[in-house]
Amino acid sequence: MRTSRTTLRRALLGCGVLLIASTSVQVAAVISHGMFDRLGPLGVSGLRFAIAAVLATAIIRPRLTGRTRAEWFALLAYGTSIAAMNVCFHVALDFVPLGVAITIEFLGPFLVAALGVRRPRLVIFPLLGLGGVALIARPTPEINPIGLVAAAVAGVSLAAYTLLAERIGRTAPDDRPRAAALHDLTIAVIVAALLTAPFGVAALPSVEPGDLPPLGMAAVLGVLIAFACDMLAVRLTSARTVAVLFSFDPALAAIIGMLLLGQMLDPLTIAGIVLVCVAGGATIHVASSVPEPAVVGDDAPAQPPKPDQ
């Protein structure tokens, strides 16, 4: 009985932590959006990563020695996927509403999960998702094709991010300390900062003193807190649970976009977002055919959620 209560408590705490992560990402996107006019989406991305890398390095002091060539290759690819995901997402935000951008981006892990569906009758869920995308991507004044393409590339990068997270977990030694995942994440953020540095340097002449607080807040919320909370949520619940809960991000993004940015969506677009949420959650759940523990042990290395598990 005590074990059941502990498991339930950890699951509820994990869901709360994941809600913090999702909200942090989207509030950071709103903050970043307010600086696009002067600094541009690419400049904001570069500056945000630079701040996040400096803070993470100072706090975590990542271990650089004792890594194999395979580990370094995986971390470099991991950081590249994070950089591409964030840059393309910021570009998408410059052309389409937040809810639409998040929905299209979510298609990356959604499609990865859909590849794990083996029963023909369950293909209905991916088809529902495609129907939702059709409703979202139909020609409307507020939907710019450039934004859709950028969000789609962000989705591909997000799918690569989830697959690379799994690879990092497999190539790393089993006796790593519990903080090793934070060391890996910090190195990946440094890689992302180096890749986006040219954008940040180009935007520096346009930076005003008043830009530093929102840039710092966006870096802390959208990079440091978001990724750290993702890891903690997996430790408290399971990768499968976190992946399913991520399917509700598009709906949350639509609400935040409406409340904070005044981005009103028409009924058909809202219906499309709901379809993608439902289809995504169902597909990830169905694709999770391999049993996994309900709770990740305290000594297990934390990994970001893996929708294809």
LINBELRA-V565011 format. One record per pair of residues at least 24 apart in sequence whose ideal C-beta (glycine too) atoms are under 6 Angstrom apart, sorted by the first residue. I is the first residue (numbers start at 1). GAP is how many residues later the second one is. Records with the same first field share a line. If there is no record, write none. Layout:
I: GAP, GAP
This chain:
7: 288
10: 226, 285
11: 226
13: 223
14: 219, 222, 223
17: 212, 215, 216
18: 215, 224, 227
20: 209
21: 205, 208, 209
22: 227, 230
24: 197, 201, 202
25: 197, 201
26: 227, 230
27: 194
28: 190, 193, 194
30: 230
31: 183, 186, 187
32: 186
33: 60
36: 58
38: 168
39: 164, 167
41: 49, 50, 53
42: 157
43: 156, 160
45: 41, 42, 45, 151
46: 150, 153, 154
47: 153, 168
48: 170, 171
49: 143, 144, 147
50: 143, 150
51: 165, 168
52: 137, 167, 171, 172
53: 136, 137, 140
56: 130, 133
60: 122, 126
62: 121, 124, 125
63: 120
70: 101
71: 100
74: 93, 94, 97
75: 112, 113
76: 115
77: 87
78: 86, 110
79: 109, 112, 113
81: 76, 79, 80, 83
82: 106, 110
83: 109, 112, 113
84: 73
85: 69, 72, 73, 76
88: 62, 65, 66
89: 65
91: 59
92: 55, 58, 59
95: 49, 51, 52
96: 47, 48, 51
97: 160, 166
98: 155, 159
99: 154, 155, 158, 174
100: 36
101: 50
102: 147, 148, 151
103: 33, 147, 170, 173
104: 47, 48, 51
105: 46, 49, 50, 53
106: 144
107: 48
108: 47, 48, 50, 51
109: 49, 50, 53, 198
110: 170
112: 47, 195, 196
113: 170, 171, 174, 194, 195
114: 169
116: 171, 192
117: 169, 170
122: 164
125: 154, 157, 158
126: 157
128: 147, 151
129: 147, 150
131: 144
132: 140, 143, 144
135: 133, 136, 137
136: 133, 136
162: 144, 145
165: 138, 139
166: 140
169: 134
176: 125
180: 121
181: 50, 120, 121
185: 42
230: 74
231: 71
234: 62, 68, 71
235: 61, 67
238: 54, 56
239: 66, 67, 70
240: 48, 52, 69
242: 63
243: 41, 62, 64
244: 37, 40, 41
247: 30, 33, 34
248: 29
250: 26, 27
251: 26
